[in-house]
Amino acid sequence: MTSSNDYGFRPATTPSGASVQRRRHIGDRQTTARRLLFAGAAEAAYDPDLDIDWDAAPGPTKNWLPPERISLYGSRLWERLSPEQRRELGKHELVSMLSVGIYAQSMLSMLMFRDVIESRDPVDDHTRFTLASIHDESRNSTMYSRLINATGLPPYRLPAPLRALTKLTLWIPDGPAVLGFRLLIEEMAAQLLRDLTADPDVQPHLRQLALLHAASSARHIEAARAELLRAIDSRGPIRAALHRWVLSAVVAVAYAALVHPAVYRSVGIHPLAGAASAVTSGAYRRNARAATATVREFLRETHRPPGISGVCSITNRRAVR
Protein backbone atom coordinates (compact mmCIF):
# COMPACT_ATOMS: atom_id res chain seq x y z
CA MET A 1 0.00 0.00 0.00
CA THR A 2 1.37 3.39 -0.97
CA SER A 3 1.67 5.92 1.83
CA SER A 4 2.39 9.63 2.00
CA ASN A 5 5.95 8.87 3.13
CA ASP A 6 6.65 7.37 -0.30
CA TYR A 7 6.27 10.80 -1.83
CA GLY A 8 8.38 12.79 0.61
CA PHE A 9 5.52 14.02 2.79
CA ARG A 10 5.54 13.34 6.51
CA PRO A 11 2.50 12.20 8.50
CA ALA A 12 0.50 14.84 10.33
CA THR A 13 1.98 16.02 13.63
CA THR A 14 0.89 18.25 16.47
CA PRO A 15 2.68 21.59 17.04
CA SER A 16 4.92 19.83 19.61
CA GLY A 17 5.98 17.26 17.02
CA ALA A 18 3.94 14.31 18.25
CA SER A 19 2.00 12.22 15.76
CA VAL A 20 -1.72 12.86 15.30
CA GLN A 21 -3.62 9.91 16.69
CA ARG A 22 -6.01 8.16 14.33
CA ARG A 23 -8.61 7.01 16.80
CA ARG A 24 -10.31 3.69 16.14
CA HIS A 25 -13.06 4.59 18.59
CA ILE A 26 -14.95 7.85 18.39
CA GLY A 27 -14.80 9.83 21.62
CA ASP A 28 -17.66 11.80 23.10
CA ARG A 29 -18.36 14.84 20.94
CA GLN A 30 -18.49 17.41 23.76
CA THR A 31 -15.45 15.95 25.53
CA THR A 32 -13.40 16.08 22.33
CA ALA A 33 -14.49 19.67 21.64
CA ARG A 34 -13.65 20.75 25.21
CA ARG A 35 -10.19 19.16 25.03
CA LEU A 36 -9.42 20.79 21.68
CA LEU A 37 -10.63 24.16 22.94
CA PHE A 38 -8.19 23.98 25.85
CA ALA A 39 -5.43 22.80 23.49
CA GLY A 40 -5.97 25.89 21.34
CA ALA A 41 -6.14 28.38 24.21
CA ALA A 42 -2.36 28.81 24.34
CA GLU A 43 -2.27 29.69 20.65
CA ALA A 44 -4.83 32.49 20.93
CA ALA A 45 -2.00 35.02 21.34
CA TYR A 46 -0.65 34.30 17.85
CA ASP A 47 -1.33 37.23 15.55
CA PRO A 48 -0.27 36.92 11.89
CA ASP A 49 -0.19 40.70 11.59
CA LEU A 50 2.41 40.91 14.36
CA ASP A 51 4.24 37.58 14.39
CA ILE A 52 5.39 37.84 10.77
CA ASP A 53 7.56 40.75 9.63
CA TRP A 54 5.52 41.69 6.60
CA ASP A 55 7.60 44.86 6.07
CA ALA A 56 10.77 42.84 5.50
CA ALA A 57 11.84 42.62 1.87
CA PRO A 58 11.70 39.10 0.34
CA GLY A 59 15.06 37.44 -0.17
CA PRO A 60 16.07 37.82 -3.84
CA THR A 61 17.61 34.33 -3.99
CA LYS A 62 15.11 32.54 -1.73
CA ASN A 63 12.51 30.21 -3.21
CA TRP A 64 8.79 30.86 -2.93
CA LEU A 65 8.26 27.13 -3.28
CA PRO A 66 10.79 24.28 -3.10
CA PRO A 67 11.68 23.27 -6.69
CA GLU A 68 10.28 19.76 -6.25
CA ARG A 69 6.87 21.23 -5.34
CA ILE A 70 6.62 23.23 -8.59
CA SER A 71 4.34 21.61 -11.16
CA LEU A 72 6.85 21.54 -14.04
CA TYR A 73 9.69 20.10 -11.97
CA GLY A 74 11.57 17.41 -13.88
CA SER A 75 9.79 18.05 -17.20
CA ARG A 76 11.38 19.15 -20.47
CA LEU A 77 9.97 22.62 -20.01
CA TRP A 78 11.57 22.76 -16.58
CA GLU A 79 15.00 22.09 -18.03
CA ARG A 80 14.62 25.09 -20.32
CA LEU A 81 13.97 27.50 -17.48
CA SER A 82 16.70 29.56 -15.84
CA PRO A 83 17.03 29.62 -12.03
CA GLU A 84 15.35 33.05 -12.01
CA GLN A 85 12.45 31.76 -14.11
CA ARG A 86 12.02 28.76 -11.82
CA ARG A 87 11.79 31.03 -8.78
CA GLU A 88 9.32 33.25 -10.63
CA LEU A 89 7.15 30.28 -11.58
CA GLY A 90 7.27 29.05 -7.98
CA LYS A 91 6.09 32.46 -6.79
CA HIS A 92 3.14 32.45 -9.17
CA GLU A 93 2.19 28.89 -8.22
CA LEU A 94 2.35 29.78 -4.53
CA VAL A 95 0.04 32.76 -5.13
CA SER A 96 -2.35 30.47 -7.02
CA MET A 97 -2.37 27.96 -4.13
CA LEU A 98 -2.88 30.66 -1.51
CA SER A 99 -5.70 32.19 -3.56
CA VAL A 100 -7.46 28.82 -3.76
CA GLY A 101 -6.85 28.42 -0.04
CA ILE A 102 -8.72 31.66 0.70
CA TYR A 103 -11.68 30.52 -1.38
CA ALA A 104 -11.66 27.05 0.22
CA GLN A 105 -11.41 28.33 3.78
CA SER A 106 -14.19 30.84 3.13
CA MET A 107 -16.39 27.97 1.96
CA LEU A 108 -15.50 25.98 5.08
CA SER A 109 -16.43 28.93 7.27
CA MET A 110 -19.80 29.24 5.54
CA LEU A 111 -20.51 25.58 6.20
CA MET A 112 -19.41 25.85 9.82
CA PHE A 113 -21.61 28.92 10.36
CA ARG A 114 -24.46 26.80 9.01
CA ASP A 115 -23.64 24.17 11.64
CA VAL A 116 -23.86 26.83 14.36
CA ILE A 117 -27.23 28.07 13.09
CA GLU A 118 -28.64 24.54 12.86
CA SER A 119 -27.16 23.39 16.18
CA ARG A 120 -29.57 22.14 18.80
CA ASP A 121 -27.47 23.77 21.50
CA PRO A 122 -25.68 26.97 20.39
CA VAL A 123 -23.87 27.31 23.73
CA ASP A 124 -22.25 23.89 24.12
CA ASP A 125 -18.55 23.09 23.76
CA HIS A 126 -18.90 21.71 20.26
CA THR A 127 -20.46 24.95 19.01
CA ARG A 128 -17.77 26.96 20.78
CA PHE A 129 -15.09 24.87 19.10
CA THR A 130 -16.81 25.41 15.74
CA LEU A 131 -16.70 29.18 16.31
CA ALA A 132 -13.05 28.94 17.33
CA SER A 133 -12.33 26.98 14.13
CA ILE A 134 -13.98 29.70 12.05
CA HIS A 135 -11.66 32.19 13.76
CA ASP A 136 -8.67 30.00 12.89
CA GLU A 137 -9.74 29.77 9.25
CA SER A 138 -10.11 33.56 9.10
CA ARG A 139 -6.65 33.99 10.63
CA ASN A 140 -5.14 31.61 8.09
CA SER A 141 -6.84 33.42 5.21
CA THR A 142 -5.45 36.68 6.57
CA MET A 143 -1.95 35.21 6.47
CA TYR A 144 -2.50 33.92 2.95
CA SER A 145 -3.62 37.33 1.73
CA ARG A 146 -0.69 39.05 3.46
CA LEU A 147 1.76 36.68 1.81
CA ILE A 148 0.19 37.28 -1.58
CA ASN A 149 0.70 41.02 -0.99
CA ALA A 150 4.34 40.33 -0.08
CA THR A 151 4.94 38.67 -3.45
CA GLY A 152 3.81 41.81 -5.27
CA LEU A 153 1.47 39.74 -7.47
CA PRO A 154 -2.30 39.95 -7.79
CA PRO A 155 -4.30 36.92 -6.57
CA TYR A 156 -5.47 34.29 -9.04
CA ARG A 157 -9.24 34.04 -9.27
CA LEU A 158 -10.85 30.66 -9.55
CA PRO A 159 -11.84 29.62 -13.09
CA ALA A 160 -15.43 30.62 -13.88
CA PRO A 161 -16.91 27.09 -13.49
CA LEU A 162 -15.41 26.72 -10.01
CA ARG A 163 -16.51 30.23 -9.01
CA ALA A 164 -20.03 29.26 -9.99
CA LEU A 165 -19.81 26.16 -7.81
CA THR A 166 -18.70 28.18 -4.79
CA LYS A 167 -22.01 30.06 -4.93
CA LEU A 168 -23.75 26.75 -4.25
CA THR A 169 -21.79 26.10 -1.06
CA LEU A 170 -24.73 26.33 1.31
CA TRP A 171 -26.74 24.01 -0.94
CA ILE A 172 -24.33 21.16 -0.28
CA PRO A 173 -26.20 18.57 1.83
CA ASP A 174 -24.90 18.23 5.36
CA GLY A 175 -23.14 14.97 6.14
CA PRO A 176 -20.05 12.95 5.21
CA ALA A 177 -19.43 14.81 1.92
CA VAL A 178 -19.15 18.18 3.68
CA LEU A 179 -17.05 16.76 6.50
CA GLY A 180 -14.85 14.89 4.03
CA PHE A 181 -14.35 18.14 2.11
CA ARG A 182 -13.29 19.85 5.33
CA LEU A 183 -10.88 17.04 6.17
CA LEU A 184 -9.44 17.14 2.65
CA ILE A 185 -8.81 20.90 2.79
CA GLU A 186 -7.21 20.70 6.22
CA GLU A 187 -5.01 17.72 5.32
CA MET A 188 -3.89 19.18 1.98
CA ALA A 189 -2.94 22.52 3.54
CA ALA A 190 -1.05 20.76 6.32
CA GLN A 191 0.82 18.53 3.88
CA LEU A 192 1.76 21.37 1.54
CA LEU A 193 3.02 23.64 4.31
CA ARG A 194 4.43 21.22 6.89
CA ASP A 195 7.97 20.69 5.59
CA LEU A 196 8.49 24.38 4.80
CA THR A 197 9.04 25.31 8.45
CA ALA A 198 12.53 23.76 8.38
CA ASP A 199 13.54 24.64 4.80
CA PRO A 200 16.23 27.37 4.91
CA ASP A 201 15.95 27.98 1.18
CA VAL A 202 12.36 29.28 1.17
CA GLN A 203 11.26 32.82 1.92
CA PRO A 204 11.18 33.57 5.69
CA HIS A 205 7.62 34.93 5.35
CA LEU A 206 6.47 31.54 4.07
CA ARG A 207 8.37 29.62 6.76
CA GLN A 208 6.74 31.65 9.53
CA LEU A 209 3.31 31.30 7.94
CA ALA A 210 3.75 27.53 7.81
CA LEU A 211 4.76 27.49 11.48
CA LEU A 212 1.70 29.48 12.60
CA HIS A 213 -0.59 27.39 10.39
CA ALA A 214 0.66 24.17 11.99
CA ALA A 215 -0.49 25.43 15.38
CA SER A 216 -4.15 24.97 14.49
CA SER A 217 -4.14 22.38 11.70
CA ALA A 218 -3.59 19.36 13.97
CA ARG A 219 -6.68 20.23 16.06
CA HIS A 220 -8.81 20.81 12.99
CA ILE A 221 -7.74 17.52 11.43
CA GLU A 222 -8.51 15.52 14.58
CA ALA A 223 -11.92 17.16 14.90
CA ALA A 224 -12.75 16.66 11.22
CA ARG A 225 -11.84 12.98 11.35
CA ALA A 226 -13.99 12.36 14.41
CA GLU A 227 -16.98 14.20 12.92
CA LEU A 228 -16.61 12.37 9.61
CA LEU A 229 -16.72 8.97 11.35
CA ARG A 230 -19.79 9.99 13.34
CA ALA A 231 -21.55 11.18 10.20
CA ILE A 232 -20.73 8.02 8.26
CA ASP A 233 -21.94 5.76 11.08
CA SER A 234 -25.24 7.63 11.31
CA ARG A 235 -26.15 7.17 7.61
CA GLY A 236 -27.69 4.23 5.87
CA PRO A 237 -25.87 2.52 2.99
CA ILE A 238 -27.69 4.39 0.19
CA ARG A 239 -27.15 7.87 1.62
CA ALA A 240 -23.55 6.98 2.51
CA ALA A 241 -22.94 5.87 -1.08
CA LEU A 242 -24.17 9.22 -2.44
CA HIS A 243 -21.83 11.11 -0.13
CA ARG A 244 -19.05 8.72 -1.09
CA TRP A 245 -19.28 9.60 -4.77
CA VAL A 246 -19.44 13.32 -4.09
CA LEU A 247 -16.34 13.10 -1.91
CA SER A 248 -14.56 10.99 -4.54
CA ALA A 249 -15.19 13.67 -7.16
CA VAL A 250 -13.82 16.38 -4.86
CA VAL A 251 -10.69 14.34 -4.12
CA ALA A 252 -10.16 13.80 -7.85
CA VAL A 253 -10.03 17.49 -8.75
CA ALA A 254 -8.69 19.00 -5.52
CA TYR A 255 -4.99 19.13 -6.36
CA ALA A 256 -5.56 20.06 -9.99
CA ALA A 257 -7.48 23.14 -8.85
CA LEU A 258 -4.50 24.49 -6.90
CA VAL A 259 -2.45 25.67 -9.87
CA HIS A 260 -4.14 28.06 -12.29
CA PRO A 261 -2.96 27.46 -15.89
CA ALA A 262 -2.27 31.19 -16.26
CA VAL A 263 0.77 30.87 -13.97
CA TYR A 264 2.84 29.56 -16.89
CA ARG A 265 2.58 32.87 -18.72
CA SER A 266 4.95 34.32 -16.10
CA VAL A 267 7.83 32.41 -17.71
CA GLY A 268 6.72 32.65 -21.34
CA ILE A 269 4.90 29.31 -21.54
CA HIS A 270 1.42 29.00 -23.02
CA PRO A 271 -1.07 27.93 -20.33
CA LEU A 272 -2.24 24.87 -22.26
CA ALA A 273 1.33 23.74 -22.98
CA GLY A 274 2.32 24.27 -19.35
CA ALA A 275 -0.71 22.44 -17.96
CA ALA A 276 -0.21 19.51 -20.35
CA SER A 277 3.46 19.23 -19.42
CA ALA A 278 2.68 19.45 -15.71
CA VAL A 279 0.00 16.75 -15.53
CA THR A 280 2.19 14.30 -17.42
CA SER A 281 5.28 14.83 -15.26
CA GLY A 282 6.26 12.39 -12.55
CA ALA A 283 6.70 15.15 -9.95
CA TYR A 284 3.15 16.41 -10.46
CA ARG A 285 1.70 12.93 -9.99
CA ARG A 286 3.78 12.37 -6.85
CA ASN A 287 2.76 15.69 -5.35
CA ALA A 288 -0.91 15.21 -6.25
CA ARG A 289 -1.04 11.76 -4.69
CA ALA A 290 0.90 12.87 -1.63
CA ALA A 291 -1.33 15.90 -1.04
CA THR A 292 -4.39 13.63 -0.72
CA ALA A 293 -2.62 10.52 0.61
CA THR A 294 -3.45 11.04 4.29
CA VAL A 295 -7.16 11.44 3.54
CA ARG A 296 -7.22 8.30 1.41
CA GLU A 297 -5.22 6.34 3.98
CA PHE A 298 -7.55 7.46 6.77
CA LEU A 299 -10.64 6.38 4.83
CA ARG A 300 -8.99 3.10 3.87
CA GLU A 301 -8.15 2.32 7.49
CA THR A 302 -11.63 3.10 8.76
CA HIS A 303 -13.49 1.16 6.02
CA ARG A 304 -16.47 3.47 6.56
CA PRO A 305 -18.37 3.12 4.33
CA PRO A 306 -16.88 0.07 2.58
CA GLY A 307 -15.24 0.96 -0.69
CA ILE A 308 -14.93 4.72 -0.17
CA SER A 309 -11.15 4.74 -0.03
CA GLY A 310 -10.86 2.56 -3.10
CA VAL A 311 -13.10 4.84 -5.13
CA CYS A 312 -11.14 7.91 -3.95
CA SER A 313 -7.84 6.27 -4.85
CA ILE A 314 -8.97 5.18 -8.30
CA THR A 315 -10.56 8.53 -9.12
CA ASN A 316 -7.55 10.46 -7.87
CA ARG A 317 -5.15 8.34 -9.91
CA ARG A 318 -7.18 9.07 -13.01
CA ALA A 319 -7.07 12.78 -12.23
CA VAL A 320 -3.26 12.86 -12.01
CA ARG A 321 -2.37 10.18 -14.53
N, C-alpha and C positions, 0 to 999 in steps of 0.2 A: 504494500500500500504506500502510495506516495504521500509524503508529509511536507509541511511548510519548510522544514529544515533542509530538504533536498534542493530548495531553490534559494538558499541563503537568507531566509527570513527566520527569526527566532520566535519561539512560542510567546504568547502574551505573558507579561509580568506585571506585578504591582509596582508602584513607585519605589518601594524599598528593594526591588529586585527579585522578590519571591515569585514563584510561578502562580498563575491564576488557577484556582481549583475548578475542575469540571465536575460538579456535584452529580452523583448518580441519583441522589434522592433530593427532591425539591423541599427546601426549608419553608417554614411559615412565612407568608408574604409580609406581614407587618414586622416580624422579627428581622427578616432580611433587610427591609427598608430602614429600620431603626439602626441596625449595625452599619449600613452603608452611609447613612446620614452622619453618624459619629465619625466614621472614617474620613469623610470629606470635610469635617469641621476645621481641621488644621490647615486645609488648603484654601480656606475662604479668603485669606489675606493676600493670595496671589492676584496681582493686577497686571494684565498684559500691557497696559499703557505705561506702567512704571517699571516693571521687571525686565523689560526689553528696551535697550537703548536705540529707539527708532531714529534718533537724530544722527547716529553714527553712520558714516559713509560705508557702503558695501565694499568688501575687499575686491580689488580689480582682478585678482588671480584666483579667487575662491569660486568653487562651483555652487550653482543654485540647486543642482541635483547631482548625486553621484553618477558618473558616466554610465554605469551598468543599469541605472534606473531609467535612462533616457530611451525612448521608444525605438530609435534607429540604431542603437548600440549593436555593433557587430555586423551590420548590413553593409552592402556595397556603398550605399549613399553615405554611411557613417565614415567610411575610409576616405571619402573625398572631402570631408569637412576639416577645416583647420581647428586647432585648439580653441581659438576665439569663437568660431562658429558653433562648436560643440557646447561651450558655456552659454552662448546666446540661446541656442535651442533648448538647453536645460532650463534656462530662466523662463522662456515662454511656456514650456510644458509645466513647470511648477505653477505659474500663474493660472494656467488652464485647470490644473488639479485643485488649486485653492478656490477658484471660482466655482467649480462644481461642488466643492465642499460647502461653500456658503449656501448654495441652493439646497443641497441635501440636508444640511442641518436645519435650515429654515423649514423644510418639509417635516422633519422629525419633530420640531417644536410645535408645529400646527397639530400634528397627530397627538402629541402629549397634552397640549391644551385641551384637545377634545376628550382625552381620558379624564382630565380634571373635571370638565363640565359634566361628563356622564357618570362620574364616580358616585357611588352610593353614600360615601362618607368623605366630604371634601376637607376634613380636618384630621384625618388619620395619618400615620407615618408614611404609608405608601404614597399618598397624595403629596405630602411634603417632599418626599424624595423625588417625585415627578417634577415638582416645581423647581427643586434644586438642580435637577438634570437640565431643565430648560435654561436655567441660568448658566450652567456650564456650556451648553451648546452656543448660547449667545456670546459668551466669553471667547470660545474658540473661533467663532465667526469673526469677532472683532480682531483677533490676532491674524486670521487669514487676510482680512481686508487691509490691515496695517502692513503686512508683509508684501501684499500686492503693490501698495503705495511705495514701499521701499525699493521695489524693482524698477519703478519709473514707467511701468507698462500699464495699459488699461486692462480691465478684467475681460475675460472671454465669456460671452453670453452663451447659454445653452443653445444648441440648434433648435430651430422653430418647432419641430415635432416634440422634442422633449420639454420645451417651454409650455407647449399646450398641455402636456400630460401633468405638469406640476400644478396646473389650475384645477385638476381633478383630485388633488391630494385628499381633501376631506370626504370625497366620495369612495375612497378605498375602504372596503369592509373591514371592520375591526376583527382581529384574530391573528392566527399564526403568520399570515402574509405580511401584515404590518410589523409585527414583532420580529420576523425574520429580516425584513428590510432594515429595521433599526439595528439589529445585530450585525448585519452585513456592513452597514455604513461605519459602525463603531470599530469593527474588526479591520476593515480595509484601511481606515485612517490610522489605526494603531500600527498596523504592519508597515505602512508606507513611511511613517515618521519615526518608528522606534529606533532603528539603527543610526539615525542621524545625530542623536545626542552625543555620540562618541566619535564622530567623523571630523577630524581636524581640517579636512579639505573643503567643507561646505561653509557657506556664509554663517557668521555667528548669529545673525538674526534668526535664521532657520533652525540652528541648533537649540537656541533658547526656546523658540516656539515649540519644538518637539518635546523638550523637557517639561514645559508647563502643560502641554497636551496630555502627556503620559500620566500626570497627576490625577486626572479624572477618568481617563479611558478605561482603566482596569475596573473601576466601580460600575461604569455604564455597561461594560461587557458582561460582568457577572449578573447584573440585574436583568439585562436583556435575555440572557440564556435561561435564567430561572422563569421569567415571564413566558418565554416561548414554549418551554416544556409544559407549563401549566395550561397554556392555551391549546396546545396540541392534544393533551390528555382530556380536555373538556369537550372536544369535538368528536362527532361521529365520523366514520370512514369516508363518507361521500363529501362532507364539508371539508374534511382534512385534505382530501385529494385535490379539491379546487384550490385551496390555499397553497398546496404543494406545487401545482403547476404555475401559479402566479409567482411564487418565490423563485422557482427554477428559471423563469424568464428574466427576472430581475438580476439573478446571479449571472446569467449568460451575457448581459449587456453592461454590467456594472463597470468593469475595468475599461471596456472600450469607450465608455462615455467620458472618461477622465481626460483624455487628450483630444482637444479640438483639432481637426485637420488643418485649420488655418495657421497653426503654430509653425508649420514647415515653411511658410512664406518668409519667416524671419531669417532664414539662411538660403533663400533663393531656390527652394524646392516647391514644385507645384503640390498643393494639398492632396490631390488624388494619388500622385506618385509617392509622396511621403507616407500616406496612410497605407498604401498597398505594400510598400517596402517594410513598414513597421509590423503589420500583422503577419507577415510571412517570416519574420526574423525569429531566431531561437530565443533571444533575450526577451522579446515582447511576450512570447508564450510562457516563458518561465515566470516573468513578473506578473502576468495576468493570473496564472494558476496559483502563484504564491499569495497574491493579494486576497484571494478568496479561499485559500486552503484551510484556514482555521475554521471558517464557517462550515465548509463541507465535511471536515473531519469531525466537528462537533455533532453535526446531524447524522453522520455515519455511526458514530459511537452510541448515540441515543436510540437509533432505530425508531424514531417517532416522527411521523408515521412511517411504516415500512416502505422503503423504496425512495424516500425523499432525497437522501444523499446521493443515491445512484443517478437519479434524474438530474440533480444539480451538476454532478460531475460530468455526465455525458453532454449536457447542454453547454456547460462552460467550455469543455474541450472543443466543441464545434465552434464556439464563438471566437476562440483564439487559435484555431488550427491554421 
